[in-house]
């Protein structure tokens, strides 16, 4: 770590903190993720999902892992530096994004996601905070929950922030797969149009309620798998008709979709 000079702390989370730093030799600005857990061997480090996925995923819309450093049993991930995340970008705005901006950002995020899925990984924690922005470029980041698509279920550990969680995950499916990333990306797209989360549930039950209030309740013909999952939990979907797009998104956007 001696070749990097830390200039500030950017954030602190459950698994680690993120630091802004400068390479003393090249002057390059980087972001360093310092893990809170101790690591006593390189073999242990290389088994981490974040390392396994990012060392295989080289794409302009996926954050680049530049190097991994283990020093005094502490582990550091050195990433390219991005200016902010999409959540902060939306939070700072006092007016809607131009439609061209949304189209550009969505295209880039979907390109990164498609590349990831093509190379047999799904992210499992797609949300605005994990989309990093620099100028007009956006990159998918934070692969701590990523899994290989061919991984064998059950998947029982925590997945995704509630507001972006797919219905099958809310219904405790243990065999979900890459479509949960596409669901979360759709939630992000709607949020970019309105600057408000589409399904801001206060609990898992409230999350399902809010989803049904917008999309309508599923049936045995429209989503048999979901009905089966709900029956296993003794859960009854609230009865709603779908909400029209015009009520959810500004009319200028509705005209664009038409």
C-alpha positions in Angstrom: 0.0 0.0 0.0 3.0 2.3 0.3 2.7 3.3 -3.4 -0.7 4.8 -2.8 -1.4 8.0 -0.8 -4.9 8.0 0.7 -6.6 11.4 0.3 -10.1 10.8 1.8 -12.6 8.2 2.8 -15.5 7.9 0.3 -17.7 5.6 2.2 -18.1 2.9 4.8 -20.2 -0.3 4.6 -20.8 -3.7 6.2 -17.9 -5.4 4.6 -15.4 -2.6 4.1 -14.6 1.1 3.6 -13.8 2.8 0.3 -10.9 5.3 0.1 -9.9 7.8 -2.5 -6.1 7.5 -3.2 -3.4 8.6 -5.6 -0.7 6.4 -7.1 2.5 8.1 -5.9 4.4 7.1 -9.1 1.9 7.7 -11.8 -0.4 10.3 -10.2 -3.4 8.2 -11.1 -6.5 8.6 -8.9 -8.0 5.3 -7.7 -10.6 4.0 -5.3 -9.4 1.5 -2.8 -11.8 -0.9 -1.0 -10.4 -2.0 2.4 -12.1 -5.1 3.6 -12.9 -5.3 7.4 -12.4 -9.1 7.6 -8.8 -10.4 8.0 -7.4 -12.6 5.3 -4.6 -15.0 6.3 -3.8 -16.5 2.9 -3.9 -15.6 -0.8 -6.0 -18.7 -1.5 -8.7 -17.3 0.8 -8.6 -14.0 -1.0 -8.9 -15.6 -4.4 -12.1 -17.4 -3.4 -14.0 -14.2 -2.9 -16.9 -13.7 -5.3 -15.9 -10.1 -6.1 -12.4 -11.2 -7.2 -13.6 -14.3 -9.1 -16.1 -12.3 -11.1 -14.2 -9.1 -11.8 -11.0 -10.8 -12.9 -13.1 -12.4 -15.7 -15.2 -9.4 -16.7 -13.3 -6.8 -18.8 -15.9 -4.4 -20.3 -16.1 -0.6 -20.6 -19.3 -0.5 -18.6 -18.1 -2.8 -15.7 -15.8 -1.3 -13.0 -12.2 -2.3 -13.5 -10.4 -4.0 -10.7 -6.8 -2.9 -11.2 -5.1 -5.0 -8.5 -5.6 -6.8 -5.2 -3.2 -6.2 -2.3 -2.9 -8.3 0.9 -0.8 -6.6 3.6 -0.5 -7.5 7.3 -3.5 -9.8 6.8 -5.6 -6.9 5.5 -7.1 -7.0 2.0 -7.4 -4.1 -0.4 -9.1 -3.9 -3.8 -7.8 -1.1 -6.1 -10.4 0.1 -8.6 -10.5 2.8 -11.2 -11.9 6.0 -9.7 -15.4 7.2 -10.6 -16.8 10.5 -9.5 -20.1 9.5 -7.9 -22.9 6.9 -8.1 -26.3 7.1 -9.9 -28.2 7.5 -6.6 -26.3 10.7 -5.7 -26.6 11.9 -9.3 -30.4 11.6 -9.1 -30.6 13.0 -5.6 -28.9 16.2 -6.6 -31.2 16.9 -9.5 -34.0 19.5 -9.2 -35.5 18.6 -12.6 -36.0 15.5 -14.7 -33.2 14.0 -16.8 -33.4 14.7 -20.5 -34.7 11.6 -22.3 -31.5 11.4 -24.3 -29.5 11.2 -21.0 -31.7 8.3 -19.7 -31.3 6.5 -23.0 -27.6 6.8 -22.9 -27.1 5.7 -19.3 -29.6 2.8 -19.7 -27.8 1.6 -22.8 -24.4 1.6 -21.0 -25.8 -0.2 -17.9 -27.6 -2.8 -20.0 -24.4 -3.4 -22.1 -22.5 -4.1 -18.9 -25.2 -6.3 -17.6 -25.5 -8.2 -20.9 -21.8 -8.8 -20.9 -21.9 -10.1 -17.4 -24.7 -12.5 -18.1 -23.1 -13.7 -21.4 -20.0 -14.6 -19.3 -22.1 -16.6 -16.9 -22.4 -14.2 -13.9 -25.4 -12.4 -12.4 -25.0 -9.5 -10.0 -27.8 -9.9 -7.4 -27.5 -6.4 -6.1 -28.4 -4.0 -8.9 -29.3 -0.6 -7.5 -28.5 3.1 -8.2 -25.8 3.1 -5.6 -23.9 0.4 -7.5 -23.9 2.2 -10.8 -20.9 4.5 -10.8 -20.8 7.6 -12.9 -17.9 9.7 -14.4 -18.9 12.4 -16.9 -21.2 10.6 -19.4 -19.9 7.1 -18.6 -21.6 4.7 -16.2 -20.3 1.4 -14.9 -21.7 -1.5 -13.0 -19.9 -2.0 -9.7 -19.9 -3.9 -6.3 -19.8 -7.6 -7.2 -19.7 -8.8 -3.6 -23.0 -10.7 -4.1 -22.4 -11.9 -7.7 -22.9 -15.6 -8.5 -22.1 -17.7 -11.5 -25.3 -18.5 -13.5 -24.4 -22.2 -13.5 -24.0 -22.2 -9.7 -26.3 -24.8 -8.1 -29.2 -23.6 -6.0 -30.5 -23.1 -3.4 -29.6 -19.5 -3.1 -30.6 -18.6 0.4 -28.4 -15.7 1.4 -29.3 -12.0 1.3 -29.9 -10.6 -2.2 -30.4 -7.1 -3.4 -31.8 -4.0 -1.7 -35.5 -4.4 -1.1 -36.8 -1.7 -3.5 -35.1 -3.3 -6.4 -35.8 -6.9 -5.4 -37.6 -9.1 -7.9 -41.0 -10.7 -6.8 -39.6 -14.3 -6.9 -36.9 -13.3 -4.4 -39.5 -11.6 -2.2 -41.4 -14.9 -2.4 -38.3 -16.7 -1.2 -37.5 -18.6 -4.3 -34.2 -20.5 -4.0 -33.8 -21.1 -7.8 -33.8 -17.5 -9.1 -31.3 -16.5 -11.7 -30.2 -13.6 -14.0 -33.7 -12.2 -14.7 -33.6 -10.7 -11.2 -30.9 -8.3 -12.5 -33.2 -7.2 -15.4 -36.0 -6.5 -13.0 -33.8 -4.3 -10.9 -32.6 -2.5 -14.0 -36.2 -1.8 -15.0 -36.8 -0.3 -11.6 -33.8 2.0 -12.1 -35.1 3.1 -15.5 -38.4 4.2 -14.0 -36.7 6.0 -11.2 -34.5 8.0 -13.6 -37.7 9.2 -15.4 -39.5 10.3 -12.1 -36.6 10.8 -9.7 -38.6 8.6 -7.2 -38.3 4.9 -6.5 -40.9 2.9 -8.3 -41.6 0.4 -5.5 -40.5 2.0 -2.2 -41.7 -0.8 0.1 -41.2 -0.6 3.9 -41.1 -4.4 4.3 -41.1 -7.5 2.1 -44.9 -7.7 2.3 -45.3 -4.0 1.5 -42.9 -4.4 -1.4 -45.1 -7.1 -3.0 -48.2 -4.9 -2.3 -46.6 -1.9 -4.1 -45.5 -4.1 -7.0 -49.1 -5.4 -7.4 -50.5 -1.9 -7.1 -48.6 -0.9 -10.2 -48.4 -4.1 -12.3 -51.7 -5.7 -11.1 -51.9 -9.0 -9.4 -50.5 -12.1 -11.1 -52.7 -15.1 -12.0 -52.1 -18.8 -12.6 -52.0 -18.1 -16.4 -49.7 -15.0 -16.2 -47.2 -16.3 -13.6 -47.7 -19.9 -12.5 -44.3 -20.1 -10.8 -45.1 -17.1 -8.6 -48.5 -18.4 -7.6 -46.8 -21.7 -6.6 -44.3 -19.8 -4.5 -47.0 -17.7 -2.9 -49.0 -20.8 -2.0 -46.0 -22.4 -0.3 -45.8 -19.3 1.9 -49.6 -19.1 2.4 -49.4 -15.6 0.8 -52.3 -14.1 -1.0 -51.6 -11.5 -3.6 -53.5 -8.2 -3.2 -56.1 -7.7 -6.0 -55.2 -4.8 -8.3 -55.7 -3.8 -11.9 -52.5 -2.5 -13.6 -51.8 1.2 -13.3 -51.4 3.0 -16.7 -48.0 4.2 -17.7 -49.4 7.8 -18.0 -50.1 7.9 -14.3 -46.6 6.8 -13.3 -44.4 8.7 -15.8 -44.6 12.3 -17.1 -46.6 12.6 -20.3 -43.6 13.7 -22.3 -42.2 10.3 -21.5 -45.4 8.5 -22.2 -45.5 10.1 -25.7 -41.9 8.9 -26.3 -42.8 5.3 -25.4 -45.8 5.4 -27.7 
